Each structure stands twice: as structure tokens, then as C-alpha cells.
Amino acid sequence: MLENINSPRDLDKLDRAQIEALSREIRENIIDAVSKNGGHLASNLGIVEMTVALHRVFFVPQDTIVFDVGHQGYAHKLLTGRYGRFCTLRKYGGISGFTNREESEYDFVTAGHSGTALSTALGKAEANKLGHSDDYVVAVIGDGSFTNGETFEALDTCATLSDLRLLIVLNDNEMSISKNVGGLSRYFSRVRASRKYYDFKRGVEHFLNKIPLVGRALAKATKKVKDFIKRIVVGTNLFDSLGINYLGTVDGRDEARLEDVFREARRRACPCIVHVTTKKGSGYAPAESSPDVYHSVPPFDKDAGCVGAPSGFSAEFGKIMCDMASDNDKLVAVCAAMTDGTGLAGFSEKYPDRFFDVGIAEEHAATFCAGLALGGYTPVFAVYSTFAQRIYDQLIHDVSLQKAHVVFAIDRAGIVASDGVTHHGLFDVAMMSTVPGMKIYAPDSYAELRRALGDAISSDGPVAVRYPKGSEISYDRAGFTGKNVLTNKEGRSRTAIVTYSRLGACAVAAAKMIGDAKVVRLYRVHPLDFDELDAALDGVNLIYVLEEGIKSGGVGEKIAARYGIRVFVRAIDGFVPHGDTASLDASLGFTPEAVKSEVESILSANNTNV
């Protein structure tokens, strides 16, 4: 059926049986594509019927749908003319695993971070109002994203704008990436438990409205009684208290009922929240039973399922933390809804009193760590590089200014292949190196990761240890000497390739191709140890900096500021799309062949001889 769905309006032609068949087909396509290409599975399977219902009721792109985070937009893509390209999901040159405004007019924003949808939707709704448009805006927000502070800031604003055509769909699946935590999660559980009340209320309304002549008047007259019963059974509803219409809860698999409720919300022409209960992984048994494992997966055998245990640097980080915690009872671990993703599941089980998952609240996590540090503990905040971008103010004001000893374990630093533009960890070095007192280590092996965490924990003030996604790369590390600056050749060389972290392997291979070249690896990238760096670069004609990070404010610029015209910087200038690592490296010039060619071209242009 998807072959005939070229736009959401093609859904209008379908009857109830066809809608059910279409939903099954959407699930099959999502499972097939993700099993081949990897991607976000469980969350997408949970909102198939919800997405169909939204597109049946609202008229996108005239109306706007904003998906919080954006990773749960696969059904949306299939219904908006991208079925023919869906097999290219997350591939280089293919469609994105997130909503992407460069990809389709149906994607209002390019999104990949939690908590931003409602603010965006409010802005668009207000723009519609200013432009005298009756178009609607829908924000689809997971219950996990409601722990993000920006969502509550937007809710507070929403409560003051009663005439906006805005629908907030609360996608309540009891999960972020890991199991939801905290008081808000308990609140939603209580509201879910009150579903019998809402079903009863709807039944009474339906019965009264069917009574000839007096039915509507009776329904209106009983409202005060119903509100009284509601306060007894449910208590005060958070959203009602904010002055936002609340409709719920609605079964996320009941497409017909979802349509009815969405139409009712649209009819009201004011901010409404529809509370939808969904199940992550719905329709695929392995994902239903292990939604955390199937949140984001590599390619897998869809018949056999996949093994979702973290691997590579993340898993190694978790092991090292457990080892160090056994000897240091002041060591604590903190994450923001990423217990499994950051490799801390084992730590959380072994040291539950010293582990804190604060939900999707990176800013709070950073300041919480500052409080722990000032209270005499050594907190290690494990966070993906892309999400660490959110804590810049906390780094300066709450950590650095207080001289608090907080260790930031920056996971997924550098290229994050198939997740793409919103998830690459390209800004952490440039951002964190502006923070007074900050030290940044960039290990490129498991052994160096252990050393770096040891150095960070035994240090003082703010410290970051950044490491890439995936496993360490095997190459000849023998012969490298130094403490903060490691070089594989003593004495003079015509060229020095200066790099750090994952690109060490590329640099060594390129140096062998070039011949008269040495590799200088930065174990500590900030502050740079210029005594060691001066010695390593003595007599070098060309300093070629190979940096898997943003060029502006990066290590290359700092080296160029000291060594002048001898320096050439190969770094990233702008955003990087999604794709496999090999394709991205080739496009960025991060291959031995590209480095060799560029070095030789520079030397030739400068007519440099040694």
C-alpha cells in the first residue's frame, strides 16, 4: 500500500481495514530498513498509528508537525513521499534518521536533541497567528523529554497564550533511552492509572448527549460534579493547572480513537495536550520485551534479534569506572538518561548508591555534579559530545567559577557516522577549551582511556576526557614517546602530522606513505604542553594538523597561533551529514591518501626542500 502513498492526503481515501493494513506495512518497512541499516527502532514502532492519525486529521505541510528529538519520524517519512528512498535510511547520500528540513518540505526542522519541539512549535504557532493563518501546529513530545527544562519553560509560556492553534501530543511510553526516572515519571504513571476514570467520564458524556432535547444541558450541568469526582480520583492535573486543555489518556494503538481525539483538540482551536499511551517496540516482540536494547541499534538479523550491550570505548569506560570505584569510595557516576548508552549499567548495579540518572536534563546534571564535588565527592558525568553542547553556561558558572572538580566523560566525540548532522561530536574541544581551568584529554586507545580517567580523577578543577564512538583502531603505536605530546620519531623531519584521538591511525599510515614525516599525537589537547610540542616540532618545515573537530576555536588554530605560516590545518568547517564512517572520512579528507596528497601539494607549492 505504501507505493500508493505519495502524500498524507492519500490517506483520506482509505477505509478502516486499509488503515490497519497500512499500519502493519509501515511497521514491516521500519523493521526491514533498520535491521539492514541500523537506526532507532523501538520508539518508531510505538507511534505508527499515532502518526497515521495525525496525518489524517492535520494537513501537513500547511499544518506543521514537530517531532521532539526527531528520531521517531520514520512513519512520518513513509507517509510523506519518501517510501521509495526509505531503503537508503542513514546511508551516505540517503535519507536521514532524523527529521531534516533539507530533505523534505514535510520536515519543519532538522532536529536531534530533546526538549526543543514545544519551543519551536510555540514560535511557529505565534508566527501563524501574526500572519492571520488558521494553520495548526503539532508538537509530538515523549514523556522522557518532559524532564528537559526547556519543555517546562515552553509550557509556562504556553499557558499564557490561550488563542494559539497548538496541539501537544504527549507520547507516554515510560521510556527515554533508559527507563524513565524521577518524580515526573511517577506523576505520569499515576495519570495512566486513572484511565478508567477518563473512560467512565467519556461514557457518561456520550450517554447524556444522546438524550433528546435535554441531553446537552444535562452534560453541561454535570460538569461541576465530574470535576469534583476528578479531583478525588485523579487529583489536580498538572496541565489543567497551567490552563492548558488536557485530553487523555488515549491508547496509542487505537487509530480510530486517536483521530476522534485529535479532531476534538483541533476543533477547540486553543492549546491542548493529548496524552497518548504507547509501547516502545510495538509489533516486534524482541523490541517490546527489551525497548532499551532496541532504542538505537546497529544492523541486525530481524529474525534472530540483536544483542544490544554497549561495546568499544563506552563499554571500556564502564569497566574502568567499576575498577576505580572499588578503590575510591568518593567516586560517583552521573548520566542524563543514558545508563546503557554510556556503558554505566554495570556501575549502576554494582554501586547503586553512587550512581545517578537524572533524566534528560544535561544542564541540571552538570550543576548537580558541581554540588557533589563541592560536597567532597568526585563526580564523573558521562555524556555524549553532542549533548554536552547544552552545558556551556554550567561549565563556566557552576563548575569552573567554583573550581569544582568535575570529570566530564565525553562519549561519541568526533564523527558519529549514521546519526549524522545533529549527533557528530565536533564542538566539544573548541567549546570546552574556552572554560578557565579546563583540562581536556583525548585518548585513542583503551589503555590511554584508563590512563586519562586516572589523570582526570586525580586532578583538580574541571576535566574532560573525550573518546570516540566504537572500538579502538589497531595500528602501530610502538615507538611513541612523551607524556602529553607523543611522537613516533626523534629528531628532525620534513613534515609533522599533528593529531589526536581516532585520527592517529590515519596519521601514522599517511606518514609512512610520505616518508620523511613524523606523527605527533596529542594526549592532552588543552592546555597544550608547548614545552613538549616545541621539542617534537623542532626543525619541522610543515606542521600539518589533522583534527576531527570544528576548525574555528579548535586545536589547529591554537597551534597556528604559535607556529605561524608553517601550519596547515585540515579540520571541519561547518556541519557534516550522515553516512558510513569511510564515506564521511573520504569527504572530509581524513584518509591516508588524502593527507599524503595534500602534504605533497603544500610542500610543492611552497617549494620547500630539506
C-alpha positions, -999 to +999 in steps of 0.1 A: +000+000+000+029+024+007+036+025-031+004+045-035+010+069-006+028+099-022+015+124+003-006+123+035-037+132+016-037+098+000-046+085+035-081+102+031-091+075+005-086+046+029-112+028+049-107+013+084-094-021+072-070-004+049-057+019+076-050-012+098-032-029+069-012+002+062-001+004+098+012-032+096+030-024+064+047+006+079+060-015+108+073-041+084+092-014+064+107+001+095+119-032+109+133-042+075+152-009+069+165-006+105+177-043+105+197-036+074+210+000+081+207+004+119+187+032+135+161+040+161+136+011+162+116+008+193+104+044+195+093+044+159+073+012+162+054+026+191+039+056+173+028+042+139-009+046+145-004+079+161+015+092+131-012+079+107-039+096+128-021+129+129-017+129+091-054+120+086-065+149+109-040+176+101-030+189+067+008+189+066+028+208+053+002+236+057-002+224+092+031+217+110+042+186+129+074+190+151+088+157+165+108+162+196+143+148+191+132+138+155+144+102+157+109+089+158+099+103+124+102+071+104+065+065+098+062+102+091+088+098+063+070+068+048+037+088+047+053+119+031+066+106-002+098+090+009+088+053+007+110+049-024+140+062-007+134+046+027+159+018+020+186+045+020+178+054+056+210+066+074+232+057+044+256+082+029+236+103+004+204+087+016+176+100+039+184+110+074+175+090+105+160+122+120+137+149+106+157+171+082+143+203+066+168+199+038+152+166+029+115+174+027+090+202+030+072+180+055+101+182+080+098+216+096+131+214+115+163+195+114+162+180+149+182+156+171+181+169+206+155+165+233+132+192+247+132+216+217+099+208+200+075+227+221+095+259+220+098+256+182+061+248+179+051+277+200+072+300+178+056+287+147+021+289+162+027+325+171+040+332+136+008+317+122-013+340+145+007+371+135+002+361+099-035+356+103-033+319+094-056+292+107-030+265+102-023+242+132+010+233+148+015+199+165+044+191+188+049+153+195+069+150+227+079+118+246+073+116+283+111+114+288+115+147+270+092+163+296+121+160+321+140+185+300+139+220+314+132+237+281+100+219+277+087+233+310+099+268+301+078+264+269+048+250+289+049+281+311+047+303+281+020+282+265-002+287+295-003+325+287-012+321+250-048+307+251-057+316+215-029+297+197-038+267+174-014+243+191-016+206+199+009+190+222+009+152+219+024+136+250+038+103+237+039+084+270+059+051+266+075+052+301+110+053+285+136+077+274+165+056+261+168+040+295+138+036+318+123+069+328+132+082+363+121+108+388+090+124+401+075+134+367+077+097+356+058+088+388+032+115+380+026+102+345+022+067+360-005+080+383-023+096+354-020+064+334-036+046+363-066+069+362-075+058+327-106+040+340-119+074+352-114+090+318-131+061+301-160+064+325-163+101+320-164+098+282-191+071+286-213+094+307-208+123+283-217+101+254-248+088+271-261+122+282-256+138+248-278+111+232-308+120+253-332+140+231-338+177+239-322+179+273-290+158+268-266+186+261-279+206+290-275+177+313-240+171+302-231+207+308-248+207+342-229+176+354-195+192+346-191+205+381-199+171+395-174+155+371-147+179+381-153+172+417-150+134+411-119+140+390-102+159+419-109+129+442-099+102+417-071+118+398-061+148+418-051+181+403-039+177+367-006+195+360-017+207+326-052+218+337-035+238+365-014+256+338-046+264+319-039+240+291-067+218+279-060+181+287-074+152+268-064+117+277-054+091+282-057+075+247-045+041+236-017+047+210-027+016+190-064+027+186-060+047+154-097+055+151-100+068+187-068+089+182-084+105+151-115+114+172-095+129+200-072+148+176-102+162+158-117+173+191-084+191+200-084+208+166-120+219+170-111+237+202-086+260+184-066+266+216-035+249+232-044+213+240-025+183+253-035+149+242-020+122+264-013+091+244+000+058+259+022+039+236+045+009+238+081+011+225+088-017+201+051-023+194+046-051+168+081-066+171+084-089+201+121-086+208+118-048+209+087-049+230+105-070+256+138-050+255+129-015+244+161-001+259+182-025+238+162-017+206+162+021+211+191+026+187+206-005+171+233-014+145+222-036+116+209-069+129+192-102+118+155-093+122+146-129+127+172-136+154+171-102+170+202-082+181+225-080+211+224-045+224+252-045+250+274-014+246+308-021+231+340-003+223+350+028+243+317+031+260+319-004+274+355+000+284+347+033+302+321+014+322+346-013+332+372+013+342+347+032+363+338+000+382+375-008+388+383+027+400+352+029+422+363-002+441+394+017+453+378+051+457+346+054+477+343+091+468+339+083+431+303+087+418+288+084+383+261+107+367+243+104+334+213+120+317+190+091+306+220+073+291+227+045+316+232+019+289+245+041+261+273+054+282+283+019+295+273+026+331+247-002+335+273-023+353+283+006+376+246+013+384+241-023+395+274-026+415+273+008+431+236+019+431+241+044+459+268+062+439+250+063+405+226+090+394+205+091+363+188+125+363+168+120+331+171+142+300+185+172+319+221+177+310+222+213+324+209+201+357+234+171+356+264+194+353+254+217+382+243+187+402+279+174+397+293+207+409+273+203+441+286+168+446+322+180+440+319+209+464+304+184+489+336+163+488+329+137+461+344+131+427+316+131+401+321+117+366+294+129+343+291+106+312+275+125+283+276+123+246+296+151+230+266+164+210+246+167+242+275+183+261+269+213+239+239+221+262+260+227+294+282+256+284+268+280+309+270+254+337+307+247+327+316+283+332+293+295+361+287+264+382+318+244+377+348+265+366+340+296+386+336+274+417+368+255+410+347+223+413+365+191+405+340+176+380+351+150+354+332+151+321+334+118+302+327+130+267+314+099+248+309+099+209+335+126+204+342+131+167+323+116+138+291+097+147+285+082+113+249+073+106+232+095+132+247+124+113+244+162+115+228+165+149+249+139+166+285+144+155+307+154+184+326+182+167+324+211+190+335+199+224+372+208+222+365+243+208+338+249+234+355+234+265+389+249+258+374+284+264+365+274+300+391+287+326+409+259+343+396+232+320+419+203+310+410+181+281+424+146+274+419+128+241+429+091+244+429+070+212+431+035+228+416+017+258+449+018+276+451+056+271+414+059+282+423+042+315+453+065+319+433+096+311+405+088+335+431+082+362+447+115+354+414+133+354+402+118+387+434+126+405+435+162+391+416+192+403+391+216+388+371+208+356+385+180+335+372+164+303+381+130+288+368+127+252+367+095+233+351+083+201+322+060+193+331+024+185+362+004+192+398+014+193+416+012+160+446-011+157+478+004+144+515+005+153+517+026+185+551+013+193+578+039+194+556+068+205+572+086+234+562+116+256+537+125+283+511+149+270+526+151+234+536+117+219+558+114+189+570+084+169+602+099+156+630+117+174+650+145+157+642+164+125+616+156+099+604+175+069+568+172+080+549+166+112+513+154+112+498+166+145+465+149+155+446+133+184+421+106+192+407+085+163+427+100+135+460+087+150+458+056+127+452+078+096+482+100+105+506+070+110+495+055+077+499+088+059+534+094+074+546+061+061+534+070+026+551+104+028+584+090+041+601+119+057+573+126+082+567+121+119+534+118+138+527+139+168+498+127+189+482+150+215+472+130+245+462+163+263+447+187+238+441+215+263+460+232+276+487+223+251+520+213+265+541+237+245+574+226+260+568+191+247+553+204+215+583+227+208+606+198+211+585+175+189+582+201+162+618+213+162+632+216+127+599+207+110+591+226+078+554+218+076+531+213+106+500+196+092+472+195+118+447+167+113+417+175+135+383+157+138+366+187+151+354+222+142+381+243+128+371+276+145+385+276+180+400+241+176+435+228+184+447+236+149+441+273+154+459+273+187+489+256+171+488+280+141+488+310+165+521+298+180+539+284+149+527+307+122+529+301+085+544+266+089+510+253+100+482+239+077+450+228+094+428+201+080+397+203+102+359+205+098+343+238+087+306+235+090+281+207+096+287+171+084+259+149+070+251+113+079+267+083+063+291+054+069+324+064+085+345+055+054+324+078+032+325+107+056+362+104+062+368+104+024+346+135+020+365+153+048+400+144+037+405+121+067+422+093+047+460+085+044+458+090+007+442+124+010+467+135+037+497+124+016+484+142-015+477+174+004+510+174+022+529+169-010+508+196-027+516+221+001+553+213+000+554+216-037+536+249-037+559+263-011+589+249-029+601+235+004+632+214+005+652+198+033 
